[in-house]
Amino acid sequence: MATRNFPPYQRRQKQAAEQAAQTVDKGHGRTEVRRLISTTALNHYLDWPDVGQVFELERVRTCGTKTTVEVVYGITSLDRGRADAPGLLGYARGHWGIENGLHYVRDETLGEDRCRARTGATPQALAALRNVAVYLLKKVGASSAAAATRRVAAHPGEGLTLLFSSDP
């Protein structure tokens, strides 16, 4: 967002209302740069209840010679006191923690995506049982749900004892 076209007073106001943050992550053969610019200057113009900030998040991913750019915009009720630009960037990054933490374990490790139960209350009951299993595994300090399910598969007669064991 260029400020060179603004008069000096408006330029100072814009700079006071904006914050920026950037992270660079390298891993899995790719580099990802995330830039977030947040502003409070639009709060009075928006017809949005409890708006705290508006932000622009740009993700630039480079994998080998291929580079992709994704830009998303967001509105949050978090004001600057609760989340500055680096904080918002952390929230945007951590948003996938739920998907990667709970849902991946349920979908892949515990087989929810492969389940054929589709009618009545059966799917909901099985999802509740999977949630309980994930909770209990975390409660007993299991290293991973995958390791626990492998131990059960290796020793089917000892299922419950091994499922909730925290031993590697």
N, C-alpha and C positions, 0 to 999 in steps of 0.2 A: 504494500500500500504506500504509494508515493505521497510525500507531503510537500513537494516542491511547488505545487500550484496553489497552496493555501497562503493567505496573508500570515504574518508572524504571530498574531494573537491566536488565530485559529490553529496554527501549527502547534503552538504550545498547549492549547486545550486538547488537541488530538493526541499529542504525545503523553499528556497526563492521564488520559482515559485509556490508553493502550498499554498492554503488557505482552511480552513475547517470551517464548521458551522453545528450546530445541533439544532433541536427543538423537543420538546416533547409536544404532544397534548393529552388530555384526554377528552373523551366525548362520549355520545351515547353507553356506555358500552364497549368501546375499548380504547386502548392506541396506539398512532402512533408516532414512532420516525423517524424523517427525518434527514439524514446526507448527506451533500453535500461537495464534495472535488473538488475544481477548480484548474486548472493549466494553466499557460501561456507557459510552457516548450514545448508544442507540436505545438505552433503557426507557427513556421518556417518550420515544416515538413508537414503541411497540405496543400493540394491543394484546399483551400476553401477561396473565396474572403472575405476580411474584418473580418477574424476570430479574436476575442478578447480573448476568453477563451474556454477551453474545461472543461466539468464537469461530475462527476459521482454523481448520486443522488440515495441513498438507502432509501427505505421506509420499515419499519418493523412495521406491524400491529399485535396487540395482542387483541383478543376478547375471553374472557374466557380462555380456555386452548389451543385454536388454534392460531398459529403464522404464518403469511405469510411474505415473504420477496420479495420485488420487487426492481430491480436495473435497472436504465435507464441512458443513456449517452446522452449528449447534446453538441452542439456547439453554441456559441452565438457571436454576433458582439460587445457586450458590453465589453469594457475593464475594468480593475480594477478601474480606476478613476470613471467610471459610475456605476459599480456594483461589489462590493467585494463578497466574499462567502456568508455572511449573506443576502446581497441584492439579489443575485441570488436565494437563498433559498426562500426568500419572493416572488420573481417573479414566481417561480415554484409553490408555494402555491396559489398565487393570480390568476394564469392562469385560474382556474375554476370559478373565480368570474363572468366572462362573461357568462359562461354556466349556473351557478346557478342564476345569477341575471336576465339577459335579456331573455335568451332562456327558462328557466324554466317557467317564467311568461307567455311568449308567448305560450309555448307548453302545459302547464298544466292549468294555470288559465284562459287564454283566448281561450283555446280549439284548438290550431293549429294542434296538433297531431290527434284530433278527426274529423277534418274537412274533408269532402268528396269531396271538389273541387279539381280536379286533372288535368283538361285540360285547354288549352288556357292561357289567362293572369289572370284568376280568382285567382289562388293561390298566385301569386305575388301581386296582388292588395289587397287581404285580409291580406297578411303579412305586407304590407305597412300600412294598417289601424291599425293593431295591434301595430306596431311600434309607430305610432302617439298616440295611446291610452296610451301606456306605457310612452311615453315622456310627455304627458299632465298630467298624473297622478303624475309623479314625479315633474313636474313644479308647480302644485298646492299644493304639499306637502301632498298628500294622504298617509295615514298610510300604506296601502298595496293595491295592485290591487285586491286581493281576497276580502278584505272588501268592496271595491267599487263595485265589481261585485255582491256581496251578497246584497248590498243595492239596486242595480238595479233590481235584481231578486225579492226582497221583495216588491218593488214599481214600477211595470213595466210602469205605466203611467207617472212617473217622471224621466225616464231614464237618460236624458242628465243632468238634474240638479243634480241628485244624483251621477252620474258617476264621475263628476269632482269636487264634494264637498270634502273638506279636513276634514270635521267633522267625528269623530268616529261613 
